Amino acid sequence: MIGTFPLPETITVGTVCPKLDCQSNDPQGKCYFSDCTKHPDGCPLCAKKYGPCTGSVITTPLEAYVQYGLQQEWLKEWFPPYDALEAGAVAYRTFGTYFIEHPGHSGSSSYDIRDDTCNQKYVDIKNPAHDTYAAATRTIGIAMSQDGVNAYNSEYSRNTNHQPPDPNHDPPKWPGCMDGYSGNGAGWPCMQDPIAAGTTHAGHGRGMSQQGSWWWARGQSYQGQTTPAPGWQCILDHYYNDNGNSTGAGGQFTYRYSFLYGPGGDGQIVFAPTSIIPSRRDVRNPADLCEGSWPSDIFTMQLDGSNLAQITQNQCYGRPVWSPTQTQISFTALPFLVNIMSATGGLPTYLGYGFDPDWSRENVIAFNNLSGLYRVNPDGSGAFQINLDQNAGDAFWSPDGNTIVYDTCSAPGCDSIQIALMNANGTGQPIFLTSGSNNTEPAWSPDGKNTVFISDRSGSGEIWVMNSDGSGNPVQKTFSSPYPVAFPRWSQDGQYIVWLTVIGDGTARLNMMNASGGVPVTYGPTLQGGAGPSMDTTRCRKFDAL
């Protein structure tokens, strides 16, 4: 989600509190700390004996609270990579902010939050563990919200897999979830979380699984199965948003509905501001492909337009796309070479002959190898010719990695460009989703339900959205665009559509609008080049299978 919501500068922590686990922070629950004299039998002894925390109270900057306290909740040994710690830092920061916004939720009016396992563990030390401190620092200012105004109740637990039914009520308040599922079956619907299958539930079982975050981050399940590792933003989107409700276990009427706010929380863009790769409809001399007086280099930046970084110098590169871990980029170089390189730059690795690569969430790269659509693993293994359509281009993987949407045309002339679907394993025949006018540059939404594309069916090239199976009527999103539009993409959480416009003065600009409609906003830096720019946004994989 683009934008920020105001985070408090400080937080007041009650320390030296009772250390035994409480059973509820719910004012309607039987073990609510604010009135311990009414606690019935079965509530923690600490609550009945001591009541609300009466230990020392300290006030500290919110970011210092995260930097020093994170190691008390997330194991500092959970690296590399650091994505589990970074996901934990955002959850920890958000949870603390939620308590600040809800006075008395901690059980006392003397502080915002207690230092214990009932609220959130904290320690006021001057030399925190390097790895948790670094994870907190790398995510400064990022938190979660459902409405962009208030902090989300970002609960987390050691292991949320296979929570049993409520043992304290008949009938139970929650039915529990099967092995391989996270949640409680009630406010937190059972959501597929196969990374933790075979493990024992530990904790209250709601929100993000701390152990699950580590297994996802390292790309290996508890049972030893390997899987492409997602970034920390996608881990948070999985546990707190079901990846845009992609499996039906999220949505705004459940607790599992929130979005990331703050610098970098909404993902990144990789782009090349000048077109250098001839399409199958415009074959030119390779010597003429770097248009104008600019080379075509690759840049990255946050989706909000900040932190612009040029990662190549004086090259002829184009069509960059992100790896699922956001640590690598695949792109096309002259003459028709598909390469891979680090997202921070460096020497590229040759992958194959072709153009228009796209990198699936399942870690497979597809591109046109001049014979048709072709797929290969990043290490060069698993090469497979999907079809023999030499005009296929603009390939884009479905979120589940089973299908590719692309555009193509009939030779000679390619007078009509249409969008088609093809099974990624090469079986069956293409299914055409459009006809008539020119329809190009399709991109699947994160939940797999919709496809954004460019069409001139209204008289000029505009942004449209259709059902991903081609059913129903496409919906026009932009009208009378003053400049040509290019490369529409979805934001990482599926809430926005982002695209480039070619201004005509040798520059390009970013544009964004809410996916449900509204007025487009032009923002971010002016991109020098502007002759047929290309870009990609980071995407979260589906988490319903390894």
C-alpha positions as semicolon CSV with decimal commas, in nm:
position;residue;x (nm);y (nm);z (nm)
1;M;0,000;0,000;0,000
2;I;0,144;0,336;-0,099
3;G;0,180;0,601;0,168
4;T;0,232;0,617;0,540
5;F;0,028;0,664;0,851
6;P;0,159;0,856;1,151
7;L;0,366;0,648;1,391
8;P;0,413;0,775;1,746
9;E;0,758;0,901;1,840
10;T;0,775;0,730;2,179
11;I;0,629;0,436;2,369
12;T;0,597;0,388;2,746
13;V;0,682;0,039;2,867
14;G;0,595;-0,123;3,199
15;T;0,890;-0,341;3,302
16;V;0,956;-0,595;3,580
17;C;0,602;-0,721;3,523
18;P;0,460;-1,062;3,614
19;K;0,623;-1,309;3,379
20;L;0,368;-1,591;3,357
21;D;0,150;-1,609;3,046
22;C;-0,191;-1,454;3,064
23;Q;-0,481;-1,608;2,877
24;S;-0,650;-1,303;2,730
25;N;-0,614;-0,933;2,665
26;D;-0,979;-0,922;2,559
27;P;-1,189;-0,697;2,787
28;Q;-1,465;-0,958;2,755
29;G;-1,231;-1,245;2,838
30;K;-1,221;-1,414;3,175
31;C;-0,857;-1,325;3,243
32;Y;-0,845;-0,955;3,167
33;F;-0,561;-0,788;3,356
34;S;-0,736;-0,460;3,432
35;D;-0,969;-0,624;3,687
36;C;-0,775;-0,917;3,827
37;T;-0,995;-0,944;4,137
38;K;-1,268;-1,090;3,919
39;H;-1,050;-1,355;3,759
40;P;-1,205;-1,699;3,810
41;D;-1,011;-2,014;3,880
42;G;-0,795;-2,121;3,591
43;C;-0,651;-1,775;3,524
44;P;-0,276;-1,724;3,573
45;L;-0,166;-1,691;3,931
46;C;0,040;-1,386;3,846
47;A;-0,270;-1,192;3,748
48;K;-0,463;-1,281;4,063
49;K;-0,168;-1,225;4,293
50;Y;-0,010;-0,913;4,151
51;G;-0,278;-0,748;3,939
52;P;-0,160;-0,501;3,675
53;C;0,212;-0,443;3,641
54;T;0,348;-0,214;3,908
55;G;0,716;-0,238;3,817
56;S;0,928;0,040;3,670
57;V;0,803;0,244;3,378
58;I;1,026;0,380;3,102
59;T;0,957;0,593;2,795
60;T;1,172;0,531;2,489
61;P;1,167;0,624;2,120
62;L;0,948;0,383;1,925
63;E;1,229;0,284;1,687
64;A;1,467;0,220;1,978
65;Y;1,196;0,004;2,133
66;V;1,197;-0,209;1,816
67;Q;1,576;-0,213;1,779
68;Y;1,637;-0,323;2,137
69;G;1,330;-0,537;2,197
70;L;1,305;-0,745;1,881
71;Q;1,567;-0,994;2,001
72;Q;1,337;-1,080;2,293
73;E;1,068;-1,207;2,057
74;W;1,248;-1,318;1,739
75;L;1,551;-1,545;1,758
76;K;1,851;-1,342;1,650
77;E;2,004;-1,663;1,508
78;W;1,737;-1,674;1,236
79;F;1,964;-1,571;0,952
80;P;2,066;-1,576;0,676
81;P;1,866;-1,441;0,508
82;Y;1,728;-1,170;0,735
83;D;1,374;-1,165;0,601
84;A;1,222;-1,341;0,904
85;L;1,379;-1,082;1,134
86;E;1,267;-0,795;0,910
87;A;0,911;-0,932;0,900
88;G;0,928;-0,965;1,277
89;A;1,047;-0,606;1,315
90;V;0,745;-0,472;1,126
91;A;0,507;-0,689;1,331
92;Y;0,677;-0,585;1,657
93;R;0,663;-0,214;1,567
94;T;0,298;-0,237;1,460
95;F;0,194;-0,430;1,771
96;G;0,353;-0,171;1,997
97;T;0,181;0,109;1,809
98;Y;-0,153;-0,070;1,839
99;F;-0,119;-0,069;2,219
100;I;-0,035;0,302;2,218
101;E;-0,352;0,369;2,020
102;H;-0,562;0,164;2,263
103;P;-0,503;0,306;2,615
104;G;-0,569;0,052;2,888
105;H;-0,527;-0,245;2,656
106;S;-0,210;-0,327;2,847
107;G;-0,406;-0,350;3,173
108;S;-0,280;-0,022;3,318
109;S;-0,311;0,350;3,260
110;S;0,053;0,397;3,370
111;Y;0,211;0,265;3,051
112;D;0,128;0,173;2,690
113;I;0,249;-0,187;2,690
114;R;0,393;-0,440;2,934
115;D;0,727;-0,612;2,907
116;D;0,603;-0,970;2,923
117;T;0,482;-1,252;2,703
118;C;0,122;-1,137;2,743
119;N;0,195;-0,809;2,565
120;Q;0,540;-0,801;2,407
121;K;0,882;-0,877;2,551
122;Y;1,131;-0,592;2,571
123;V;1,471;-0,523;2,723
124;D;1,634;-0,182;2,760
125;I;1,994;-0,260;2,667
126;K;2,264;-0,054;2,503
127;N;2,418;-0,331;2,294
128;P;2,139;-0,527;2,123
129;A;2,210;-0,824;1,901
130;H;2,348;-0,700;1,571
131;D;2,114;-0,897;1,348
132;T;1,785;-0,801;1,512
133;Y;1,905;-0,440;1,546
134;A;1,992;-0,433;1,174
135;A;1,655;-0,584;1,077
136;A;1,473;-0,320;1,281
137;T;1,686;-0,045;1,128
138;R;1,625;-0,165;0,772
139;T;1,248;-0,143;0,824
140;I;1,233;0,192;1,008
141;G;0,898;0,365;0,960
142;I;0,719;0,062;0,816
143;A;0,404;-0,067;0,985
144;M;0,072;-0,228;0,899
145;S;-0,277;-0,086;0,893
146;Q;-0,621;-0,183;0,770
147;D;-0,735;0,169;0,695
148;G;-0,421;0,382;0,659
149;V;-0,502;0,562;0,984
150;N;-0,476;0,315;1,269
151;A;-0,220;0,046;1,352
152;Y;-0,316;-0,314;1,286
153;N;-0,335;-0,565;1,573
154;S;-0,040;-0,765;1,440
155;E;-0,053;-1,067;1,668
156;Y;0,213;-1,332;1,629
157;S;0,293;-1,661;1,794
158;R;0,578;-1,908;1,802
159;N;0,399;-2,163;1,582
160;T;0,049;-2,111;1,443
161;N;0,026;-2,449;1,269
162;H;-0,254;-2,695;1,351
163;Q;-0,421;-2,503;1,633
164;P;-0,659;-2,730;1,829
165;P;-1,021;-2,634;1,904
166;D;-1,101;-2,402;2,194
167;P;-1,074;-2,621;2,506
168;N;-1,249;-2,382;2,746
169;H;-1,598;-2,346;2,598
170;D;-1,876;-2,576;2,484
171;P;-1,940;-2,523;2,203
172;P;-1,586;-2,401;2,129
173;K;-1,534;-2,040;2,023
174;W;-1,302;-2,159;1,747
175;P;-1,287;-2,498;1,574
176;G;-0,911;-2,505;1,514
177;C;-0,727;-2,588;1,191
178;M;-0,575;-2,893;1,026
179;D;-0,205;-2,969;0,998
180;G;-0,045;-2,745;0,736
181;Y;-0,286;-2,459;0,810
182;S;-0,242;-2,141;1,015
183;G;-0,526;-1,977;1,208
184;N;-0,800;-2,077;1,449
185;G;-1,090;-2,134;1,208
186;A;-1,289;-1,836;1,337
187;G;-1,174;-1,471;1,319
188;W;-0,850;-1,601;1,178
189;P;-0,972;-1,842;0,905
190;C;-0,763;-2,152;0,841
191;M;-0,504;-2,054;0,579
192;Q;-0,271;-2,291;0,399
193;D;0,078;-2,272;0,546
194;P;0,252;-2,587;0,418
195;I;0,595;-2,472;0,533
196;A;0,501;-2,573;0,890
197;A;0,325;-2,904;0,820
198;G;0,419;-3,172;1,071
199;T;0,495;-2,928;1,354
200;T;0,331;-2,880;1,692
201;H;0,124;-2,572;1,764
202;A;0,281;-2,338;2,021
203;G;0,130;-2,018;2,157
204;H;-0,212;-1,866;2,100
205;G;-0,200;-1,963;1,733
206;R;-0,308;-1,638;1,565
207;G;-0,139;-1,401;1,326
208;M;0,212;-1,463;1,198
209;S;0,401;-1,778;1,283
210;Q;0,748;-1,686;1,408
211;Q;0,891;-2,023;1,314
212;G;0,700;-2,020;0,986
213;S;0,852;-1,683;0,896
214;W;1,198;-1,836;0,933
215;W;1,116;-2,148;0,732
216;W;0,977;-1,934;0,449
217;A;1,273;-1,695;0,462
218;R;1,528;-1,975;0,430
219;G;1,322;-2,154;0,160
220;Q;1,306;-2,485;0,345
221;S;1,011;-2,639;0,526
222;Y;1,017;-2,804;0,866
223;Q;1,014;-3,141;0,686
224;G;1,311;-3,042;0,469
225;Q;1,138;-2,961;0,141
226;T;1,293;-2,674;-0,052
227;T;1,087;-2,392;-0,199
228;P;1,160;-2,047;-0,350
229;A;1,216;-1,806;-0,061
230;P;0,998;-1,493;-0,055
231;G;1,104;-1,154;0,078
232;W;0,996;-1,014;0,413
233;Q;0,719;-0,801;0,259
234;C;0,565;-1,112;0,107
235;I;0,594;-1,308;0,434
236;L;0,394;-1,033;0,605
237;D;0,144;-1,023;0,321
238;H;0,101;-1,399;0,357
239;Y;0,025;-1,415;0,728
240;Y;-0,162;-1,086;0,761
241;N;-0,341;-1,057;0,426
242;D;-0,346;-1,405;0,269
243;N;-0,170;-1,244;-0,029
244;G;-0,470;-1,032;-0,115
245;N;-0,708;-1,308;-0,002
246;S;-0,569;-1,534;-0,273
247;T;-0,687;-1,855;-0,102
248;G;-1,006;-1,718;0,055
249;A;-0,865;-1,707;0,410
250;G;-0,841;-1,328;0,434
251;G;-1,059;-1,033;0,344
252;Q;-1,178;-0,726;0,529
253;F;-1,428;-0,917;0,744
254;T;-1,152;-1,120;0,909
255;Y;-0,851;-1,030;1,122
256;R;-0,627;-1,132;0,832
257;Y;-0,662;-0,808;0,638
258;S;-0,387;-0,546;0,650
259;F;-0,142;-0,361;0,430
260;L;0,212;-0,234;0,463
261;Y;0,270;0,139;0,491
262;G;0,602;0,319;0,489
263;P;0,920;0,345;0,281
264;G;0,981;0,022;0,093
265;G;0,698;-0,172;0,248
266;D;0,498;-0,170;-0,071
267;G;0,769;-0,327;-0,288
268;Q;1,002;-0,203;-0,557
269;I;1,017;-0,114;-0,924
270;V;1,288;-0,209;-1,170
271;F;1,286;-0,025;-1,502
272;A;1,478;0,069;-1,814
273;P;1,366;0,414;-1,935
274;T;1,462;0,363;-2,302
275;S;1,352;0,086;-2,536
276;I;1,648;-0,104;-2,679
277;I;1,494;-0,435;-2,778
278;P;1,309;-0,458;-3,108
279;S;0,977;-0,631;-3,080
280;R;0,886;-0,912;-3,316
281;R;0,688;-0,645;-3,500
282;D;0,975;-0,398;-3,540
283;V;1,302;-0,562;-3,639
284;R;1,583;-0,311;-3,680
285;N;1,957;-0,315;-3,714
286;P;2,111;-0,395;-3,371
287;A;2,343;-0,097;-3,413
288;D;2,039;0,134;-3,405
289;L;1,868;-0,014;-3,103
290;C;1,992;0,226;-2,835
291;E;1,760;0,507;-2,936
292;G;1,848;0,873;-2,924
293;S;2,149;0,996;-2,733
294;W;2,085;0,793;-2,416
295;P;2,204;0,446;-2,335
296;S;1,950;0,211;-2,181
297;D;2,048;0,130;-1,825
298;I;1,858;-0,040;-1,545
299;F;1,732;0,142;-1,236
300;T;1,551;0,042;-0,919
301;M;1,345;0,241;-0,672
302;Q;1,072;0,197;-0,415
303;L;0,720;0,184;-0,549
304;D;0,651;0,525;-0,395
305;G;0,921;0,678;-0,616
306;S;1,190;0,709;-0,349
307;N;1,542;0,566;-0,330
308;L;1,621;0,580;-0,700
309;A;1,934;0,378;-0,781
310;Q;2,110;0,319;-1,112
311;I;2,256;-0,032;-1,111
312;T;2,418;-0,041;-1,459
313;Q;2,631;0,215;-1,647
314;N;2,625;0,292;-2,022
315;Q;2,467;-0,035;-2,131
316;C;2,201;-0,139;-2,382
317;Y;1,969;-0,329;-2,148
318;G;1,591;-0,356;-2,139
319;R;1,286;-0,545;-2,015
320;P;1,409;-0,605;-1,656
321;V;1,206;-0,828;-1,422
322;W;1,244;-0,921;-1,055
323;S;1,331;-1,260;-0,912
324;P;1,085;-1,392;-0,650
325;T;1,329;-1,304;-0,372
326;Q;1,387;-0,952;-0,509
327;T;1,762;-1,016;-0,498
328;Q;1,818;-1,068;-0,873
329;I;1,700;-0,925;-1,202
330;S;1,662;-1,087;-1,543
331;F;1,677;-0,864;-1,852
332;T;1,745;-0,854;-2,224
333;A;2,074;-0,732;-2,366
334;L;2,194;-0,692;-2,722
335;P;2,191;-0,890;-2,936
336;F;1,888;-1,082;-2,800
337;L;2,056;-1,216;-2,488
338;V;1,859;-1,297;-2,174
339;N;2,078;-1,246;-1,867
340;I;2,060;-1,249;-1,487
341;M;2,240;-1,021;-1,244
342;S;2,226;-0,910;-0,883
343;A;1,963;-0,648;-0,797
344;T;2,248;-0,425;-0,680
345;G;2,435;-0,452;-1,011
346;G;2,750;-0,635;-1,112
347;L;2,844;-0,870;-1,394
348;P;2,552;-1,046;-1,564
349;T;2,521;-1,420;-1,618
350;Y;2,407;-1,537;-1,961
351;L;2,093;-1,751;-1,957
352;G;1,983;-1,791;-2,318
353;Y;1,918;-1,638;-2,656
354;G;1,592;-1,442;-2,672
355;F;1,396;-1,148;-2,531
356;D;1,107;-1,044;-2,302
357;P;1,189;-1,252;-1,991
358;D;0,949;-1,299;-1,701
359;W;1,040;-1,463;-1,369
360;S;0,775;-1,675;-1,197
361;R;0,711;-1,688;-0,824
362;E;0,812;-2,055;-0,850
363;N;1,158;-1,945;-0,972
364;V;1,131;-2,028;-1,343
365;I;1,210;-1,782;-1,623
366;A;1,008;-1,770;-1,946
367;F;1,098;-1,574;-2,260
368;N;1,080;-1,586;-2,639
369;N;1,388;-1,770;-2,764
370;L;1,307;-1,661;-3,122
371;S;1,133;-1,994;-3,179
372;G;0,849;-1,924;-2,935
373;L;0,782;-1,927;-2,564
374;Y;1,053;-2,107;-2,373
375;R;1,114;-2,177;-2,003
376;V;1,430;-2,248;-1,805
377;N;1,546;-2,249;-1,444
378;P;1,783;-1,968;-1,338
379;D;2,072;-2,215;-1,322
380;G;2,010;-2,322;-1,683
381;S;1,847;-2,655;-1,601
382;G;1,496;-2,762;-1,692
383;A;1,494;-2,602;-2,038
384;F;1,166;-2,660;-2,222
385;Q;1,005;-2,519;-2,538
386;I;0,648;-2,422;-2,447
387;N;0,525;-2,335;-2,797
388;L;0,649;-2,236;-3,141
389;D;0,484;-1,896;-3,169
390;Q;0,767;-1,671;-3,286
391;N;0,548;-1,361;-3,233
392;A;0,481;-1,434;-2,866
393;G;0,599;-1,160;-2,633
394;D;0,530;-0,973;-2,310
395;A;0,502;-1,305;-2,126
396;F;0,371;-1,289;-1,767
397;W;0,342;-1,585;-1,531
398;S;0,021;-1,663;-1,340
399;P;0,061;-1,646;-0,960
400;D;0,043;-2,027;-0,931
401;G;0,306;-2,081;-1,203
402;N;0,079;-2,302;-1,416
403;T;-0,011;-2,060;-1,695
404;I;0,148;-1,781;-1,897
405;V;-0,043;-1,486;-2,039
406;Y;0,121;-1,311;-2,335
407;D;0,045;-1,112;-2,646
408;T;0,094;-1,227;-3,002
409;C;-0,002;-1,146;-3,358
410;S;-0,036;-1,304;-3,698
411;A;0,238;-1,258;-3,955
412;P;0,291;-1,083;-4,186
413;G;0,247;-0,732;-4,056
414;C;0,119;-0,809;-3,708
415;D;-0,172;-0,577;-3,774
416;S;-0,376;-0,709;-3,481
417;I;-0,211;-0,791;-3,149
418;Q;-0,409;-1,010;-2,908
419;I;-0,369;-1,157;-2,562
420;A;-0,359;-1,532;-2,510
421;L;-0,313;-1,791;-2,236
422;M;-0,084;-2,094;-2,263
423;N;-0,025;-2,380;-2,021
424;A;0,330;-2,345;-1,890
425;N;0,392;-2,717;-1,948
426;G;0,316;-2,676;-2,318
427;T;0,000;-2,888;-2,322
428;G;-0,312;-2,781;-2,508
429;Q;-0,365;-2,492;-2,743
430;P;-0,352;-2,120;-2,671
431;I;-0,673;-1,963;-2,543
432;F;-0,728;-1,615;-2,686
433;L;-0,877;-1,367;-2,440
434;T;-0,916;-1,070;-2,673
435;S;-1,002;-0,995;-3,036
436;G;-1,049;-0,702;-3,272
437;S;-0,850;-0,404;-3,150
438;N;-0,487;-0,418;-3,038
439;N;-0,442;-0,557;-2,686
440;T;-0,094;-0,577;-2,537
441;E;0,132;-0,601;-2,229
442;P;-0,085;-0,814;-1,996
443;A;-0,003;-0,856;-1,626
444;W;-0,174;-1,086;-1,379
445;S;-0,303;-0,947;-1,047
446;P;-0,143;-1,091;-0,730
447;D;-0,455;-1,294;-0,646
448;G;-0,477;-1,432;-1,002
449;K;-0,829;-1,303;-1,058
450;N;-0,765;-1,014;-1,298
451;T;-0,534;-0,908;-1,579
452;V;-0,438;-0,549;-1,654
453;F;-0,344;-0,465;-2,013
454;I;-0,328;-0,190;-2,274
455;S;-0,595;-0,168;-2,543
456;D;-0,680;0,083;-2,815
457;R;-1,042;-0,036;-2,836
458;S;-1,160;0,309;-2,719
459;G;-0,964;0,483;-2,995
460;S;-0,627;0,522;-2,823
461;G;-0,409;0,316;-2,595
462;E;-0,556;0,307;-2,241
463;I;-0,533;0,090;-1,930
464;W;-0,797;-0,184;-1,905
465;V;-0,864;-0,470;-1,661
466;M;-1,035;-0,799;-1,745
467;N;-1,107;-1,126;-1,569
468;S;-0,801;-1,347;-1,606
469;D;-0,999;-1,614;-1,792
470;G;-1,136;-1,358;-2,038
471;S;-1,494;-1,388;-1,913
472;G;-1,720;-1,089;-1,868
473;N;-1,657;-0,740;-2,000
474;P;-1,320;-0,565;-1,958
475;V;-1,327;-0,242;-1,756
476;Q;-1,154;0,073;-1,882
477;K;-0,940;0,236;-1,611
478;T;-0,787;0,540;-1,784
479;F;-0,952;0,782;-2,023
480;S;-0,803;1,027;-2,272
481;S;-0,449;0,974;-2,145
482;P;-0,244;1,277;-2,254
483;Y;0,064;1,061;-2,323
484;P;0,122;0,703;-2,440
485;V;0,094;0,446;-2,161
486;A;0,331;0,152;-2,115
487;F;0,382;-0,154;-1,895
488;P;0,092;-0,154;-1,651
489;R;0,173;-0,354;-1,338
490;W;0,008;-0,425;-1,003
491;S;0,143;-0,311;-0,671
492;Q;0,267;-0,594;-0,453
493;D;-0,053;-0,599;-0,244
494;G;-0,284;-0,569;-0,547
495;Q;-0,433;-0,239;-0,429
496;Y;-0,286;-0,021;-0,705
497;I;-0,207;-0,026;-1,075
498;V;0,121;0,137;-1,176
499;W;0,237;0,226;-1,526
500;L;0,473;0,450;-1,720
501;T;0,383;0,733;-1,953
502;V;0,609;0,854;-2,232
503;I;0,601;1,234;-2,208
504;G;0,738;1,312;-2,552
505;D;1,029;1,530;-2,439
506;G;1,262;1,235;-2,393
507;T;1,132;1,149;-2,048
508;A;0,895;0,905;-1,882
509;R;0,697;0,932;-1,558
510;L;0,535;0,691;-1,315
511;N;0,160;0,688;-1,279
512;M;-0,062;0,516;-1,026
513;M;-0,428;0,468;-0,949
514;N;-0,636;0,265;-0,710
515;A;-0,717;-0,072;-0,869
516;S;-1,086;-0,013;-0,802
517;G;-1,077;0,312;-1,003
518;G;-1,023;0,681;-0,946
519;V;-0,803;0,959;-1,074
520;P;-0,449;0,860;-1,183
521;V;-0,162;1,033;-1,006
522;T;0,172;1,113;-1,172
523;Y;0,457;1,091;-0,923
524;G;0,820;1,002;-0,863
525;P;1,133;1,115;-1,047
526;T;1,149;1,216;-1,412
527;L;1,306;0,924;-1,598
528;Q;1,547;1,028;-1,871
529;G;1,505;0,827;-2,189
530;G;1,137;0,779;-2,237
531;A;1,145;0,601;-2,575
532;G;0,947;0,288;-2,502
533;P;1,032;0,236;-2,134
534;S;0,985;-0,099;-1,962
535;M;0,945;-0,197;-1,597
536;D;0,838;-0,459;-1,347
537;T;0,708;-0,450;-0,989
538;T;0,793;-0,701;-0,718
539;R;0,541;-0,980;-0,677
540;C;0,454;-1,208;-0,388
541;R;0,434;-1,580;-0,455
542;K;0,133;-1,787;-0,354
543;F;0,194;-1,971;-0,030
544;D;-0,060;-2,252;-0,067
545;A;0,203;-2,501;-0,186
546;L;0,577;-2,548;-0,156
